[in-house]
């Protein structure tokens, strides 16, 4: 879970949500992709689109705010 929380745009809460949804590592997140990971987390709890932006940003090395603007 620690490596997920250290990704840009993701923090302890996002990492915990990913972990609770079965995503435990950066490699898993990369294999699953941002959209599927977002769907897995949102199936467990209500989340905003900011999580999707953060997931895309984390995988692309960008800030979630920049992703949201595009």
mmCIF file as Biopython writes it, N, C-alpha, C and O atoms, coordinates in Angstrom:
data_model
#
loop_
_atom_site.group_PDB
_atom_site.id
_atom_site.type_symbol
_atom_site.label_atom_id
_atom_site.label_alt_id
_atom_site.label_comp_id
_atom_site.label_asym_id
_atom_site.label_entity_id
_atom_site.label_seq_id
_atom_site.pdbx_PDB_ins_code
_atom_site.Cartn_x
_atom_site.Cartn_y
_atom_site.Cartn_z
_atom_site.occupancy
_atom_site.B_iso_or_equiv
_atom_site.auth_seq_id
_atom_site.auth_asym_id
_atom_site.pdbx_PDB_model_num
ATOM 1   N N  . UNK A ? 1  ? 0.832   -1.190 0.000   1.0 0.0 1  A 1 
ATOM 2   C CA . UNK A ? 1  ? 0.000   0.000  0.000   1.0 0.0 1  A 1 
ATOM 3   C C  . UNK A ? 1  ? 0.874   1.250  0.000   1.0 0.0 1  A 1 
ATOM 4   O O  . UNK A ? 1  ? 0.483   2.276  -0.556  1.0 0.0 1  A 1 
ATOM 5   N N  . UNK A ? 2  ? 2.035   1.178  0.608   1.0 0.0 2  A 1 
ATOM 6   C CA . UNK A ? 2  ? 2.903   2.339  0.703   1.0 0.0 2  A 1 
ATOM 7   C C  . UNK A ? 2  ? 3.306   2.861  -0.665  1.0 0.0 2  A 1 
ATOM 8   O O  . UNK A ? 2  ? 3.305   4.072  -0.888  1.0 0.0 2  A 1 
ATOM 9   N N  . UNK A ? 3  ? 3.652   1.966  -1.585  1.0 0.0 3  A 1 
ATOM 10  C CA . UNK A ? 3  ? 4.090   2.440  -2.900  1.0 0.0 3  A 1 
ATOM 11  C C  . UNK A ? 3  ? 2.960   3.149  -3.633  1.0 0.0 3  A 1 
ATOM 12  O O  . UNK A ? 3  ? 3.220   4.070  -4.406  1.0 0.0 3  A 1 
ATOM 13  N N  . UNK A ? 4  ? 1.727   2.749  -3.414  1.0 0.0 4  A 1 
ATOM 14  C CA . UNK A ? 4  ? 0.598   3.426  -4.060  1.0 0.0 4  A 1 
ATOM 15  C C  . UNK A ? 4  ? 0.415   4.828  -3.485  1.0 0.0 4  A 1 
ATOM 16  O O  . UNK A ? 4  ? 0.146   5.770  -4.229  1.0 0.0 4  A 1 
ATOM 17  N N  . UNK A ? 5  ? 0.558   4.974  -2.176  1.0 0.0 5  A 1 
ATOM 18  C CA . UNK A ? 5  ? 0.376   6.279  -1.539  1.0 0.0 5  A 1 
ATOM 19  C C  . UNK A ? 5  ? 1.476   7.258  -1.933  1.0 0.0 5  A 1 
ATOM 20  O O  . UNK A ? 5  ? 1.302   8.471  -1.811  1.0 0.0 5  A 1 
ATOM 21  N N  . UNK A ? 6  ? 2.590   6.745  -2.400  1.0 0.0 6  A 1 
ATOM 22  C CA . UNK A ? 6  ? 3.689   7.635  -2.772  1.0 0.0 6  A 1 
ATOM 23  C C  . UNK A ? 6  ? 3.597   8.122  -4.215  1.0 0.0 6  A 1 
ATOM 24  O O  . UNK A ? 6  ? 4.395   8.960  -4.637  1.0 0.0 6  A 1 
ATOM 25  N N  . UNK A ? 7  ? 2.639   7.611  -4.968  1.0 0.0 7  A 1 
ATOM 26  C CA . UNK A ? 7  ? 2.469   8.053  -6.355  1.0 0.0 7  A 1 
ATOM 27  C C  . UNK A ? 7  ? 1.905   9.467  -6.378  1.0 0.0 7  A 1 
ATOM 28  O O  . UNK A ? 7  ? 1.136   9.845  -5.493  1.0 0.0 7  A 1 
ATOM 29  N N  . UNK A ? 8  ? 2.287   10.258 -7.393  1.0 0.0 8  A 1 
ATOM 30  C CA . UNK A ? 8  ? 1.762   11.628 -7.472  1.0 0.0 8  A 1 
ATOM 31  C C  . UNK A ? 8  ? 0.240   11.638 -7.536  1.0 0.0 8  A 1 
ATOM 32  O O  . UNK A ? 8  ? -0.364  10.935 -8.347  1.0 0.0 8  A 1 
ATOM 33  N N  . UNK A ? 9  ? -0.369  12.438 -6.674  1.0 0.0 9  A 1 
ATOM 34  C CA . UNK A ? 9  ? -1.819  12.581 -6.692  1.0 0.0 9  A 1 
ATOM 35  C C  . UNK A ? 9  ? -2.564  11.579 -5.841  1.0 0.0 9  A 1 
ATOM 36  O O  . UNK A ? 9  ? -3.761  11.742 -5.603  1.0 0.0 9  A 1 
ATOM 37  N N  . UNK A ? 10 ? -1.883  10.547 -5.377  1.0 0.0 10 A 1 
ATOM 38  C CA . UNK A ? 10 ? -2.529  9.562  -4.513  1.0 0.0 10 A 1 
ATOM 39  C C  . UNK A ? 10 ? -1.970  9.718  -3.105  1.0 0.0 10 A 1 
ATOM 40  O O  . UNK A ? 10 ? -0.779  9.968  -2.915  1.0 0.0 10 A 1 
ATOM 41  N N  . UNK A ? 11 ? -2.835  9.568  -2.144  1.0 0.0 11 A 1 
ATOM 42  C CA . UNK A ? 11 ? -2.413  9.647  -0.754  1.0 0.0 11 A 1 
ATOM 43  C C  . UNK A ? 11 ? -2.845  8.413  0.004   1.0 0.0 11 A 1 
ATOM 44  O O  . UNK A ? 11 ? -3.270  7.429  -0.601  1.0 0.0 11 A 1 
ATOM 45  N N  . UNK A ? 12 ? -2.744  8.453  1.309   1.0 0.0 12 A 1 
ATOM 46  C CA . UNK A ? 12 ? -3.091  7.278  2.123   1.0 0.0 12 A 1 
ATOM 47  C C  . UNK A ? 12 ? -4.531  6.809  1.933   1.0 0.0 12 A 1 
ATOM 48  O O  . UNK A ? 12 ? -4.788  5.605  1.897   1.0 0.0 12 A 1 
ATOM 49  N N  . UNK A ? 13 ? -5.467  7.740  1.814   1.0 0.0 13 A 1 
ATOM 50  C CA . UNK A ? 13 ? -6.873  7.350  1.663   1.0 0.0 13 A 1 
ATOM 51  C C  . UNK A ? 13 ? -7.098  6.645  0.324   1.0 0.0 13 A 1 
ATOM 52  O O  . UNK A ? 13 ? -7.735  5.592  0.278   1.0 0.0 13 A 1 
ATOM 53  N N  . UNK A ? 14 ? -6.584  7.213  -0.753  1.0 0.0 14 A 1 
ATOM 54  C CA . UNK A ? 14 ? -6.729  6.591  -2.074  1.0 0.0 14 A 1 
ATOM 55  C C  . UNK A ? 14 ? -6.049  5.228  -2.099  1.0 0.0 14 A 1 
ATOM 56  O O  . UNK A ? 14 ? -6.588  4.266  -2.647  1.0 0.0 14 A 1 
ATOM 57  N N  . UNK A ? 15 ? -4.859  5.152  -1.502  1.0 0.0 15 A 1 
ATOM 58  C CA . UNK A ? 15 ? -4.135  3.874  -1.453  1.0 0.0 15 A 1 
ATOM 59  C C  . UNK A ? 15 ? -4.931  2.836  -0.671  1.0 0.0 15 A 1 
ATOM 60  O O  . UNK A ? 15 ? -4.983  1.670  -1.061  1.0 0.0 15 A 1 
ATOM 61  N N  . UNK A ? 16 ? -5.550  3.254  0.430   1.0 0.0 16 A 1 
ATOM 62  C CA . UNK A ? 16 ? -6.366  2.331  1.227   1.0 0.0 16 A 1 
ATOM 63  C C  . UNK A ? 16 ? -7.563  1.840  0.416   1.0 0.0 16 A 1 
ATOM 64  O O  . UNK A ? 16 ? -7.892  0.654  0.451   1.0 0.0 16 A 1 
ATOM 65  N N  . UNK A ? 17 ? -8.216  2.747  -0.313  1.0 0.0 17 A 1 
ATOM 66  C CA . UNK A ? 17 ? -9.353  2.352  -1.140  1.0 0.0 17 A 1 
ATOM 67  C C  . UNK A ? 17 ? -8.921  1.351  -2.207  1.0 0.0 17 A 1 
ATOM 68  O O  . UNK A ? 17 ? -9.613  0.362  -2.451  1.0 0.0 17 A 1 
ATOM 69  N N  . UNK A ? 18 ? -7.783  1.606  -2.839  1.0 0.0 18 A 1 
ATOM 70  C CA . UNK A ? 18 ? -7.275  0.673  -3.850  1.0 0.0 18 A 1 
ATOM 71  C C  . UNK A ? 18 ? -6.991  -0.683 -3.213  1.0 0.0 18 A 1 
ATOM 72  O O  . UNK A ? 18 ? -7.358  -1.726 -3.754  1.0 0.0 18 A 1 
ATOM 73  N N  . UNK A ? 19 ? -6.339  -0.654 -2.068  1.0 0.0 19 A 1 
ATOM 74  C CA . UNK A ? 19 ? -6.011  -1.894 -1.362  1.0 0.0 19 A 1 
ATOM 75  C C  . UNK A ? 19 ? -7.286  -2.671 -1.022  1.0 0.0 19 A 1 
ATOM 76  O O  . UNK A ? 19 ? -7.345  -3.883 -1.230  1.0 0.0 19 A 1 
ATOM 77  N N  . UNK A ? 20 ? -8.291  -1.990 -0.508  1.0 0.0 20 A 1 
ATOM 78  C CA . UNK A ? 20 ? -9.558  -2.632 -0.150  1.0 0.0 20 A 1 
ATOM 79  C C  . UNK A ? 20 ? -10.277 -3.182 -1.377  1.0 0.0 20 A 1 
ATOM 80  O O  . UNK A ? 20 ? -11.110 -4.080 -1.255  1.0 0.0 20 A 1 
ATOM 81  N N  . UNK A ? 21 ? -9.964  -2.653 -2.556  1.0 0.0 21 A 1 
ATOM 82  C CA . UNK A ? 21 ? -10.575 -3.116 -3.804  1.0 0.0 21 A 1 
ATOM 83  C C  . UNK A ? 21 ? -9.746  -4.201 -4.487  1.0 0.0 21 A 1 
ATOM 84  O O  . UNK A ? 21 ? -10.099 -4.670 -5.569  1.0 0.0 21 A 1 
ATOM 85  N N  . UNK A ? 22 ? -8.641  -4.597 -3.849  1.0 0.0 22 A 1 
ATOM 86  C CA . UNK A ? 22 ? -7.831  -5.685 -4.384  1.0 0.0 22 A 1 
ATOM 87  C C  . UNK A ? 22 ? -6.611  -5.262 -5.183  1.0 0.0 22 A 1 
ATOM 88  O O  . UNK A ? 22 ? -5.944  -6.101 -5.788  1.0 0.0 22 A 1 
ATOM 89  N N  . UNK A ? 23 ? -6.314  -3.974 -5.190  1.0 0.0 23 A 1 
ATOM 90  C CA . UNK A ? 23 ? -5.146  -3.465 -5.914  1.0 0.0 23 A 1 
ATOM 91  C C  . UNK A ? 23 ? -4.096  -3.119 -4.872  1.0 0.0 23 A 1 
ATOM 92  O O  . UNK A ? 23 ? -4.283  -2.202 -4.072  1.0 0.0 23 A 1 
ATOM 93  N N  . UNK A ? 24 ? -2.991  -3.855 -4.882  1.0 0.0 24 A 1 
ATOM 94  C CA . UNK A ? 24 ? -2.010  -3.754 -3.807  1.0 0.0 24 A 1 
ATOM 95  C C  . UNK A ? 24 ? -0.664  -3.196 -4.235  1.0 0.0 24 A 1 
ATOM 96  O O  . UNK A ? 24 ? 0.191   -2.953 -3.384  1.0 0.0 24 A 1 
ATOM 97  N N  . UNK A ? 25 ? -0.451  -2.986 -5.515  1.0 0.0 25 A 1 
ATOM 98  C CA . UNK A ? 25 ? 0.868   -2.536 -5.958  1.0 0.0 25 A 1 
ATOM 99  C C  . UNK A ? 25 ? 0.746   -1.687 -7.222  1.0 0.0 25 A 1 
ATOM 100 O O  . UNK A ? 25 ? -0.280  -1.684 -7.901  1.0 0.0 25 A 1 
ATOM 101 N N  . UNK A ? 26 ? 1.814   -0.981 -7.506  1.0 0.0 26 A 1 
ATOM 102 C CA . UNK A ? 26 ? 1.872   -0.199 -8.728  1.0 0.0 26 A 1 
ATOM 103 C C  . UNK A ? 26 ? 1.754   -1.108 -9.943  1.0 0.0 26 A 1 
ATOM 104 O O  . UNK A ? 26 ? 1.078   -0.766 -10.913 1.0 0.0 26 A 1 
ATOM 105 N N  . UNK A ? 27 ? 2.396   -2.242 -9.896  1.0 0.0 27 A 1 
ATOM 106 C CA . UNK A ? 27 ? 2.326   -3.180 -11.032 1.0 0.0 27 A 1 
ATOM 107 C C  . UNK A ? 27 ? 0.889   -3.609 -11.292 1.0 0.0 27 A 1 
ATOM 108 O O  . UNK A ? 27 ? 0.465   -3.690 -12.445 1.0 0.0 27 A 1 
ATOM 109 N N  . UNK A ? 28 ? 0.146   -3.882 -10.244 1.0 0.0 28 A 1 
ATOM 110 C CA . UNK A ? 28 ? -1.267  -4.248 -10.417 1.0 0.0 28 A 1 
ATOM 111 C C  . UNK A ? 28 ? -2.059  -3.086 -10.999 1.0 0.0 28 A 1 
ATOM 112 O O  . UNK A ? 28 ? -2.881  -3.279 -11.895 1.0 0.0 28 A 1 
ATOM 113 N N  . UNK A ? 29 ? -1.818  -1.893 -10.499 1.0 0.0 29 A 1 
ATOM 114 C CA . UNK A ? 29 ? -2.529  -0.717 -11.003 1.0 0.0 29 A 1 
ATOM 115 C C  . UNK A ? 29 ? -2.220  -0.504 -12.473 1.0 0.0 29 A 1 
ATOM 116 O O  . UNK A ? 29 ? -3.118  -0.197 -13.257 1.0 0.0 29 A 1 
ATOM 117 N N  . UNK A ? 30 ? -0.970  -0.663 -12.855 1.0 0.0 30 A 1 
ATOM 118 C CA . UNK A ? 30 ? -0.589  -0.515 -14.262 1.0 0.0 30 A 1 
ATOM 119 C C  . UNK A ? 30 ? -1.283  -1.568 -15.118 1.0 0.0 30 A 1 
ATOM 120 O O  . UNK A ? 30 ? -1.757  -1.260 -16.211 1.0 0.0 30 A 1 
ATOM 121 N N  . UNK A ? 31 ? -1.348  -2.792 -14.639 1.0 0.0 31 A 1 
ATOM 122 C CA . UNK A ? 31 ? -1.978  -3.871 -15.402 1.0 0.0 31 A 1 
ATOM 123 C C  . UNK A ? 31 ? -3.487  -3.662 -15.530 1.0 0.0 31 A 1 
ATOM 124 O O  . UNK A ? 31 ? -4.072  -3.948 -16.575 1.0 0.0 31 A 1 
ATOM 125 N N  . UNK A ? 32 ? -4.100  -3.172 -14.486 1.0 0.0 32 A 1 
ATOM 126 C CA . UNK A ? 32 ? -5.549  -2.975 -14.467 1.0 0.0 32 A 1 
ATOM 127 C C  . UNK A ? 32 ? -5.945  -1.717 -15.244 1.0 0.0 32 A 1 
ATOM 128 O O  . UNK A ? 32 ? -6.932  -1.713 -15.980 1.0 0.0 32 A 1 
ATOM 129 N N  . UNK A ? 33 ? -5.166  -0.662 -15.071 1.0 0.0 33 A 1 
ATOM 130 C CA . UNK A ? 33 ? -5.470  0.610  -15.718 1.0 0.0 33 A 1 
ATOM 131 C C  . UNK A ? 33 ? -6.345  1.484  -14.844 1.0 0.0 33 A 1 
ATOM 132 O O  . UNK A ? 33 ? -7.035  1.003  -13.945 1.0 0.0 33 A 1 
ATOM 133 N N  . UNK A ? 34 ? -6.304  2.768  -15.122 1.0 0.0 34 A 1 
ATOM 134 C CA . UNK A ? 34 ? -6.987  3.753  -14.295 1.0 0.0 34 A 1 
ATOM 135 C C  . UNK A ? 34 ? -8.508  3.595  -14.310 1.0 0.0 34 A 1 
ATOM 136 O O  . UNK A ? 34 ? -9.150  3.692  -13.264 1.0 0.0 34 A 1 
ATOM 137 N N  . UNK A ? 35 ? -9.079  3.355  -15.467 1.0 0.0 35 A 1 
ATOM 138 C CA . UNK A ? 35 ? -10.541 3.288  -15.563 1.0 0.0 35 A 1 
ATOM 139 C C  . UNK A ? 35 ? -11.089 2.081  -14.820 1.0 0.0 35 A 1 
ATOM 140 O O  . UNK A ? 35 ? -12.067 2.194  -14.081 1.0 0.0 35 A 1 
ATOM 141 N N  . UNK A ? 36 ? -10.471 0.940  -15.013 1.0 0.0 36 A 1 
ATOM 142 C CA . UNK A ? 36 ? -10.938 -0.263 -14.314 1.0 0.0 36 A 1 
ATOM 143 C C  . UNK A ? 36 ? -10.705 -0.132 -12.805 1.0 0.0 36 A 1 
ATOM 144 O O  . UNK A ? 36 ? -11.557 -0.535 -12.012 1.0 0.0 36 A 1 
ATOM 145 N N  . UNK A ? 37 ? -9.565  0.425  -12.405 1.0 0.0 37 A 1 
ATOM 146 C CA . UNK A ? 37 ? -9.298  0.620  -10.985 1.0 0.0 37 A 1 
ATOM 147 C C  . UNK A ? 37 ? -10.338 1.557  -10.372 1.0 0.0 37 A 1 
ATOM 148 O O  . UNK A ? 37 ? -10.829 1.312  -9.269  1.0 0.0 37 A 1 
ATOM 149 N N  . UNK A ? 38 ? -10.669 2.623  -11.087 1.0 0.0 38 A 1 
ATOM 150 C CA . UNK A ? 38 ? -11.702 3.546  -10.621 1.0 0.0 38 A 1 
ATOM 151 C C  . UNK A ? 38 ? -13.037 2.811  -10.465 1.0 0.0 38 A 1 
ATOM 152 O O  . UNK A ? 38 ? -13.737 3.001  -9.470  1.0 0.0 38 A 1 
ATOM 153 N N  . UNK A ? 39 ? -13.381 1.992  -11.424 1.0 0.0 39 A 1 
ATOM 154 C CA . UNK A ? 39 ? -14.639 1.242  -11.358 1.0 0.0 39 A 1 
ATOM 155 C C  . UNK A ? 39 ? -14.640 0.288  -10.164 1.0 0.0 39 A 1 
ATOM 156 O O  . UNK A ? 39 ? -15.662 0.128  -9.496  1.0 0.0 39 A 1 
ATOM 157 N N  . UNK A ? 40 ? -13.506 -0.340 -9.896  1.0 0.0 40 A 1 
ATOM 158 C CA . UNK A ? 40 ? -13.412 -1.267 -8.766  1.0 0.0 40 A 1 
ATOM 159 C C  . UNK A ? 40 ? -13.601 -0.533 -7.440  1.0 0.0 40 A 1 
ATOM 160 O O  . UNK A ? 40 ? -14.302 -1.023 -6.554  1.0 0.0 40 A 1 
ATOM 161 N N  . UNK A ? 41 ? -12.984 0.630  -7.303  1.0 0.0 41 A 1 
ATOM 162 C CA . UNK A ? 41 ? -13.123 1.403  -6.059  1.0 0.0 41 A 1 
ATOM 163 C C  . UNK A ? 41 ? -14.534 1.951  -5.941  1.0 0.0 41 A 1 
ATOM 164 O O  . UNK A ? 41 ? -15.140 1.881  -4.871  1.0 0.0 41 A 1 
ATOM 165 N N  . UNK A ? 42 ? -15.068 2.500  -7.040  1.0 0.0 42 A 1 
ATOM 166 C CA . UNK A ? 42 ? -16.403 3.108  -6.966  1.0 0.0 42 A 1 
ATOM 167 C C  . UNK A ? 42 ? -17.500 2.071  -6.751  1.0 0.0 42 A 1 
ATOM 168 O O  . UNK A ? 42 ? -18.603 2.429  -6.337  1.0 0.0 42 A 1 
ATOM 169 N N  . UNK A ? 43 ? -17.229 0.811  -7.020  1.0 0.0 43 A 1 
ATOM 170 C CA . UNK A ? 43 ? -18.198 -0.246 -6.722  1.0 0.0 43 A 1 
ATOM 171 C C  . UNK A ? 43 ? -18.291 -0.487 -5.209  1.0 0.0 43 A 1 
ATOM 172 O O  . UNK A ? 43 ? -19.274 -1.040 -4.716  1.0 0.0 43 A 1 
ATOM 173 N N  . UNK A ? 44 ? -17.257 -0.066 -4.490  1.0 0.0 44 A 1 
ATOM 174 C CA . UNK A ? 44 ? -17.208 -0.278 -3.040  1.0 0.0 44 A 1 
ATOM 175 C C  . UNK A ? 44 ? -17.729 0.914  -2.242  1.0 0.0 44 A 1 
ATOM 176 O O  . UNK A ? 44 ? -18.223 0.754  -1.126  1.0 0.0 44 A 1 
ATOM 177 N N  . UNK A ? 45 ? -17.613 2.120  -2.825  1.0 0.0 45 A 1 
ATOM 178 C CA . UNK A ? 45 ? -17.964 3.336  -2.096  1.0 0.0 45 A 1 
ATOM 179 C C  . UNK A ? 45 ? -18.176 4.473  -3.088  1.0 0.0 45 A 1 
ATOM 180 O O  . UNK A ? 45 ? -17.682 4.414  -4.214  1.0 0.0 45 A 1 
ATOM 181 N N  . UNK A ? 46 ? -18.896 5.491  -2.684  1.0 0.0 46 A 1 
ATOM 182 C CA . UNK A ? 46 ? -19.038 6.648  -3.575  1.0 0.0 46 A 1 
ATOM 183 C C  . UNK A ? 46 ? -17.722 7.438  -3.626  1.0 0.0 46 A 1 
ATOM 184 O O  . UNK A ? 46 ? -17.151 7.775  -2.588  1.0 0.0 46 A 1 
ATOM 185 N N  . UNK A ? 47 ? -17.261 7.722  -4.817  1.0 0.0 47 A 1 
ATOM 186 C CA . UNK A ? 47 ? -16.044 8.519  -5.011  1.0 0.0 47 A 1 
ATOM 187 C C  . UNK A ? 47 ? -16.300 9.523  -6.128  1.0 0.0 47 A 1 
ATOM 188 O O  . UNK A ? 47 ? -17.185 9.332  -6.962  1.0 0.0 47 A 1 
ATOM 189 N N  . UNK A ? 48 ? -15.522 10.584 -6.129  1.0 0.0 48 A 1 
ATOM 190 C CA . UNK A ? 48 ? -15.678 11.598 -7.165  1.0 0.0 48 A 1 
ATOM 191 C C  . UNK A ? 48 ? -14.773 11.276 -8.347  1.0 0.0 48 A 1 
ATOM 192 O O  . UNK A ? 48 ? -13.923 10.388 -8.282  1.0 0.0 48 A 1 
ATOM 193 N N  . UNK A ? 49 ? -14.975 12.011 -9.412  1.0 0.0 49 A 1 
ATOM 194 C CA . UNK A ? 49 ? -14.116 11.858 -10.588 1.0 0.0 49 A 1 
ATOM 195 C C  . UNK A ? 49 ? -12.674 12.257 -10.299 1.0 0.0 49 A 1 
ATOM 196 O O  . UNK A ? 49 ? -11.770 11.896 -11.052 1.0 0.0 49 A 1 
ATOM 197 N N  . UNK A ? 50 ? -12.453 12.992 -9.227  1.0 0.0 50 A 1 
ATOM 198 C CA . UNK A ? 50 ? -11.084 13.355 -8.876  1.0 0.0 50 A 1 
ATOM 199 C C  . UNK A ? 50 ? -10.216 12.121 -8.672  1.0 0.0 50 A 1 
ATOM 200 O O  . UNK A ? 50 ? -9.019  12.154 -8.960  1.0 0.0 50 A 1 
ATOM 201 N N  . UNK A ? 51 ? -10.800 11.036 -8.182  1.0 0.0 51 A 1 
ATOM 202 C CA . UNK A ? 51 ? -10.024 9.801  -8.030  1.0 0.0 51 A 1 
ATOM 203 C C  . UNK A ? 51 ? -9.594  9.281  -9.392  1.0 0.0 51 A 1 
ATOM 204 O O  . UNK A ? 51 ? -8.455  8.841  -9.551  1.0 0.0 51 A 1 
ATOM 205 N N  . UNK A ? 52 ? -10.464 9.321  -10.356 1.0 0.0 52 A 1 
ATOM 206 C CA . UNK A ? 52 ? -10.087 8.878  -11.706 1.0 0.0 52 A 1 
ATOM 207 C C  . UNK A ? 52 ? -8.964  9.742  -12.248 1.0 0.0 52 A 1 
ATOM 208 O O  . UNK A ? 52 ? -7.994  9.230  -12.806 1.0 0.0 52 A 1 
ATOM 209 N N  . UNK A ? 53 ? -9.091  11.045 -12.086 1.0 0.0 53 A 1 
ATOM 210 C CA . UNK A ? 53 ? -8.034  11.947 -12.544 1.0 0.0 53 A 1 
ATOM 211 C C  . UNK A ? 53 ? -6.718  11.645 -11.834 1.0 0.0 53 A 1 
ATOM 212 O O  . UNK A ? 53 ? -5.655  11.664 -12.456 1.0 0.0 53 A 1 
ATOM 213 N N  . UNK A ? 54 ? -6.787  11.367 -10.538 1.0 0.0 54 A 1 
ATOM 214 C CA . UNK A ? 54 ? -5.582  11.058 -9.769  1.0 0.0 54 A 1 
ATOM 215 C C  . UNK A ? 54 ? -4.947  9.749  -10.233 1.0 0.0 54 A 1 
ATOM 216 O O  . UNK A ? 54 ? -3.723  9.638  -10.298 1.0 0.0 54 A 1 
ATOM 217 N N  . UNK A ? 55 ? -5.773  8.765  -10.553 1.0 0.0 55 A 1 
ATOM 218 C CA . UNK A ? 55 ? -5.252  7.488  -11.030 1.0 0.0 55 A 1 
ATOM 219 C C  . UNK A ? 55 ? -4.560  7.644  -12.382 1.0 0.0 55 A 1 
ATOM 220 O O  . UNK A ? 55 ? -3.478  7.101  -12.604 1.0 0.0 55 A 1 
ATOM 221 N N  . UNK A ? 56 ? -5.192  8.388  -13.275 1.0 0.0 56 A 1 
ATOM 222 C CA . UNK A ? 56 ? -4.572  8.650  -14.580 1.0 0.0 56 A 1 
ATOM 223 C C  . UNK A ? 56 ? -3.264  9.402  -14.380 1.0 0.0 56 A 1 
ATOM 224 O O  . UNK A ? 56 ? -2.244  9.056  -14.976 1.0 0.0 56 A 1 
ATOM 225 N N  . UNK A ? 57 ? -3.296  10.425 -13.545 1.0 0.0 57 A 1 
ATOM 226 C CA . UNK A ? 57 ? -2.101  11.211 -13.284 1.0 0.0 57 A 1 
ATOM 227 C C  . UNK A ? 57 ? -0.987  10.385 -12.654 1.0 0.0 57 A 1 
ATOM 228 O O  . UNK A ? 57 ? 0.182   10.542 -13.007 1.0 0.0 57 A 1 
ATOM 229 N N  . UNK A ? 58 ? -1.344  9.512  -11.730 1.0 0.0 58 A 1 
ATOM 230 C CA . UNK A ? 58 ? -0.340  8.670  -11.080 1.0 0.0 58 A 1 
ATOM 231 C C  . UNK A ? 58 ? 0.338   7.748  -12.090 1.0 0.0 58 A 1 
ATOM 232 O O  . UNK A ? 58 ? 1.550   7.539  -12.028 1.0 0.0 58 A 1 
ATOM 233 N N  . UNK A ? 59 ? -0.428  7.208  -13.002 1.0 0.0 59 A 1 
ATOM 234 C CA . UNK A ? 59 ? 0.137   6.299  -14.001 1.0 0.0 59 A 1 
ATOM 235 C C  . UNK A ? 59 ? 0.937   7.036  -15.073 1.0 0.0 59 A 1 
ATOM 236 O O  . UNK A ? 59 ? 1.848   6.467  -15.674 1.0 0.0 59 A 1 
ATOM 237 N N  . UNK A ? 60 ? 0.597   8.293  -15.309 1.0 0.0 60 A 1 
ATOM 238 C CA . UNK A ? 60 ? 1.279   9.065  -16.353 1.0 0.0 60 A 1 
ATOM 239 C C  . UNK A ? 60 ? 2.304   10.049 -15.794 1.0 0.0 60 A 1 
ATOM 240 O O  . UNK A ? 60 ? 2.967   10.755 -16.555 1.0 0.0 60 A 1 
ATOM 241 N N  . UNK A ? 61 ? 2.438   10.099 -14.460 1.0 0.0 61 A 1 
ATOM 242 C CA . UNK A ? 61 ? 3.380   11.025 -13.853 1.0 0.0 61 A 1 
ATOM 243 C C  . UNK A ? 61 ? 2.956   12.476 -13.975 1.0 0.0 61 A 1 
ATOM 244 O O  . UNK A ? 61 ? 3.792   13.369 -14.113 1.0 0.0 61 A 1 
ATOM 245 N N  . UNK A ? 62 ? 1.643   12.707 -13.924 1.0 0.0 62 A 1 
ATOM 246 C CA . UNK A ? 62 ? 1.093   14.057 -14.054 1.0 0.0 62 A 1 
ATOM 247 C C  . UNK A ? 62 ? 0.258   14.397 -12.831 1.0 0.0 62 A 1 
ATOM 248 O O  . UNK A ? 62 ? -0.190  13.509 -12.106 1.0 0.0 62 A 1 
ATOM 249 N N  . UNK A ? 63 ? 0.055   15.672 -12.612 1.0 0.0 63 A 1 
ATOM 250 C CA . UNK A ? 63 ? -0.817  16.111 -11.525 1.0 0.0 63 A 1 
ATOM 251 C C  . UNK A ? 63 ? -2.275  15.854 -11.912 1.0 0.0 63 A 1 
ATOM 252 O O  . UNK A ? 63 ? -2.648  16.004 -13.076 1.0 0.0 63 A 1 
ATOM 253 N N  . UNK A ? 64 ? -3.093  15.469 -10.937 1.0 0.0 64 A 1 
ATOM 254 C CA . UNK A ? 64 ? -4.489  15.170 -11.249 1.0 0.0 64 A 1 
ATOM 255 C C  . UNK A ? 64 ? -5.208  16.412 -11.760 1.0 0.0 64 A 1 
ATOM 256 O O  . UNK A ? 64 ? -6.129  16.308 -12.569 1.0 0.0 64 A 1 
ATOM 257 N N  . UNK A ? 65 ? -4.790  17.593 -11.289 1.0 0.0 65 A 1 
ATOM 258 C CA . UNK A ? 65 ? -5.431  18.828 -11.736 1.0 0.0 65 A 1 
ATOM 259 C C  . UNK A ? 65 ? -5.208  19.044 -13.231 1.0 0.0 65 A 1 
ATOM 260 O O  . UNK A ? 65 ? -6.098  19.530 -13.929 1.0 0.0 65 A 1 
ATOM 261 N N  . UNK A ? 66 ? -4.030  18.686 -13.719 1.0 0.0 66 A 1 
ATOM 262 C CA . UNK A ? 66 ? -3.742  18.819 -15.150 1.0 0.0 66 A 1 
ATOM 263 C C  . UNK A ? 66 ? -4.576  17.828 -15.966 1.0 0.0 66 A 1 
ATOM 264 O O  . UNK A ? 66 ? -5.045  18.148 -17.058 1.0 0.0 66 A 1 
ATOM 265 N N  . UNK A ? 67 ? -4.751  16.637 -15.425 1.0 0.0 67 A 1 
ATOM 266 C CA . UNK A ? 67 ? -5.588  15.630 -16.092 1.0 0.0 67 A 1 
ATOM 267 C C  . UNK A ? 67 ? -7.029  16.133 -16.159 1.0 0.0 67 A 1 
ATOM 268 O O  . UNK A ? 67 ? -7.687  16.015 -17.193 1.0 0.0 67 A 1 
ATOM 269 N N  . UNK A ? 68 ? -7.509  16.688 -15.065 1.0 0.0 68 A 1 
ATOM 270 C CA . UNK A ? 68 ? -8.891  17.166 -14.994 1.0 0.0 68 A 1 
ATOM 271 C C  . UNK A ? 68 ? -9.155  18.278 -16.017 1.0 0.0 68 A 1 
ATOM 272 O O  . UNK A ? 68 ? -10.243 18.355 -16.589 1.0 0.0 68 A 1 
ATOM 273 N N  . UNK A ? 69 ? -8.166  19.128 -16.242 1.0 0.0 69 A 1 
ATOM 274 C CA . UNK A ? 69 ? -8.330  20.224 -17.203 1.0 0.0 69 A 1 
ATOM 275 C C  . UNK A ? 69 ? -8.495  19.709 -18.624 1.0 0.0 69 A 1 
ATOM 276 O O  . UNK A ? 69 ? -9.175  20.333 -19.438 1.0 0.0 69 A 1 
ATOM 277 N N  . UNK A ? 70 ? -7.879  18.578 -18.922 1.0 0.0 70 A 1 
ATOM 278 C CA . UNK A ? 70 ? -7.950  18.035 -20.271 1.0 0.0 70 A 1 
ATOM 279 C C  . UNK A ? 70 ? -9.172  17.198 -20.426 1.0 0.0 70 A 1 
ATOM 280 O O  . UNK A ? 70 ? -9.412  16.648 -21.501 1.0 0.0 70 A 1 
#
